């Protein structure tokens, strides 16, 4: 008799704050279909429950917030999103195209490269541990930051800096992220959740409907949808369709798996 696998996502309600934890530390909290569904359903719960005023998203363990997509699951032919169309429409990790009215704080506890950075970009506020690292290294693998990173980074940090990170794929530290305004505060790793909950408490002390209306106006959220991003997502999908048919998109992962430098052909 085998032990049951632990849930991919944990939720804990502390007062008016819902803590969502990606619970796959052995896989550096990489996103598979179970993570997508777990986060997405937790956001739906938060939006529907008037007692929940703030959401905090973090990763289990002290090594990684989220390592992005689960490439091992992909290599086995597994889907990274549920088959249900409504749930799939929540976007990567059930999160990046799933805006809710309740404020969402990312508590970034370690590596947040690729999809992890895209989760931070999709959050309203970010508290980062001093050990956190950000970056969008997809161009080093022949692909692109397709979970919102390609357009959200340039909206949230100075354009020329954003383009440098997008085009080089180089990582940057939590301190650098704070300099650029990408995170609200950098704290010691052992006080990360305390700081996130303290910020959540300051928000939750305010009139909840006022906070939610302010967020919807600021982000142009109408009927749980950010209409202002429609054009970006449409172009994102079109570019990915072309890119994923290229030789380079196949060469990048192959070279990574074979531990060698990729040979790009621009075709």
VENUR-V200761 format. One record per residue. N is the residue number from 1. PHI is phi in whole degrees, -180 to 180 (NA if undefined). OMEGA is omega as a letter, one per 30 degrees, with the letter a starting at -180 (999 if undefined). Layout:
N;PHI;OMEGA + N;PHI;OMEGA
//
This chain:
1;NA;a + 2;-96;l + 3;-71;l + 4;-72;l + 5;-67;l + 6;-66;l + 7;-61;a + 8;-71;l + 9;-137;l + 10;-108;l + 11;-128;l + 12;-145;l + 13;-95;l + 14;-117;a + 15;65;a + 16;-97;a + 17;-117;l + 18;-100;l + 19;-94;l + 20;-112;a + 21;-121;l + 22;-71;a + 23;-112;l + 24;-131;a + 25;-60;l + 26;-66;l + 27;-112;a + 28;54;l + 29;57;l + 30;-68;a + 31;-92;l + 32;-120;a + 33;-64;a + 34;-67;l + 35;-66;l + 36;-53;a + 37;-67;a + 38;-63;l + 39;-68;a + 40;-59;l + 41;-68;l + 42;-65;l + 43;-65;l + 44;-61;l + 45;-61;a + 46;-61;a + 47;-68;a + 48;-82;a + 49;-96;a + 50;-65;l + 51;-78;l + 52;-88;a + 53;-109;a + 54;-145;l + 55;-118;l + 56;-118;l + 57;-114;l + 58;-145;l + 59;-119;l + 60;-73;l + 61;81;a + 62;-120;a + 63;-97;a + 64;-141;l + 65;-74;l + 66;-168;a + 67;-90;l + 68;90;a + 69;-68;l + 70;-80;a + 71;-69;l + 72;-67;l + 73;-62;l + 74;-62;a + 75;-65;l + 76;-88;l + 77;85;l + 78;-79;l + 79;-82;l + 80;-98;l + 81;-138;l + 82;-64;l + 83;-76;l + 84;-59;a + 85;-65;l + 86;-65;l + 87;-70;l + 88;-62;a + 89;-70;l + 90;-68;l + 91;83;a + 92;-48;l + 93;64;a + 94;67;a + 95;-133;a + 96;-72;l + 97;-123;a + 98;-130;a + 99;-71;l + 100;-122;a + 101;-77;a + 102;-73;l + 103;-62;l + 104;-121;l + 105;-109;l + 106;-90;l + 107;-104;a + 108;-88;a + 109;-103;l + 110;175;a + 111;-60;l + 112;-138;a + 113;-84;l + 114;63;a + 115;-59;l + 116;-64;l + 117;-64;a + 118;-68;l + 119;-66;l + 120;-64;l + 121;-63;a + 122;-84;l + 123;-83;a + 124;-80;a + 125;-138;a + 126;-137;l + 127;-110;a + 128;-120;l + 129;-70;l + 130;-59;a + 131;-86;a + 132;-67;l + 133;-134;a + 134;-119;l + 135;156;l + 136;-123;a + 137;-85;a + 138;-57;a + 139;-64;l + 140;-76;a + 141;-115;l + 142;81;l + 143;-124;l + 144;-140;l + 145;-77;a + 146;-93;l + 147;-100;l + 148;102;a + 149;-63;a + 150;-65;l + 151;-114;a + 152;-76;l + 153;-61;a + 154;-73;l + 155;-82;a + 156;-110;l + 157;-132;a + 158;-52;a + 159;-54;a + 160;-68;l + 161;-68;l + 162;-60;l + 163;-63;l + 164;-59;a + 165;-69;l + 166;-67;a + 167;-89;l + 168;-93;a + 169;71;a + 170;-78;l + 171;-79;l + 172;-144;a + 173;-79;l + 174;-62;l + 175;-62;l + 176;-66;l + 177;-61;l + 178;-67;l + 179;-57;a + 180;-84;a + 181;83;a + 182;-80;l + 183;-125;a + 184;-82;a + 185;-159;l + 186;-112;a + 187;-137;l + 188;-58;a + 189;-57;a + 190;-76;l + 191;-114;a + 192;-58;a + 193;-68;l + 194;-60;l + 195;-67;l + 196;-64;l + 197;-69;l + 198;-65;l + 199;-65;l + 200;-60;a + 201;-65;l + 202;-64;l + 203;-74;a + 204;-66;l + 205;-72;a + 206;-88;l + 207;-63;a + 208;-60;a + 209;-67;l + 210;-68;l + 211;-61;a + 212;-66;l + 213;-64;l + 214;-63;l + 215;-64;a + 216;-61;l + 217;-68;a + 218;-60;a + 219;-104;a + 220;53;l + 221;-89;l + 222;-128;a + 223;52;l + 224;60;a + 225;-147;l + 226;-96;a + 227;-60;a + 228;-65;a + 229;-95;a + 230;-54;a + 231;-63;l + 232;-63;a + 233;-66;l + 234;-65;l + 235;-66;l + 236;-55;a + 237;-66;a + 238;-65;l + 239;-64;a + 240;-66;l + 241;-59;l + 242;-72;a + 243;-60;a + 244;-72;l + 245;-92;a + 246;-83;l + 247;-63;a + 248;-64;l + 249;-66;l + 250;-84;a + 251;-67;a + 252;-58;l + 253;-62;a + 254;-64;l + 255;-65;l + 256;-62;a + 257;-66;a + 258;-89;l + 259;57;l + 260;-137;l + 261;-73;l + 262;-71;l + 263;-113;a + 264;-83;l + 265;-118;a + 266;55;l + 267;-154;999
//
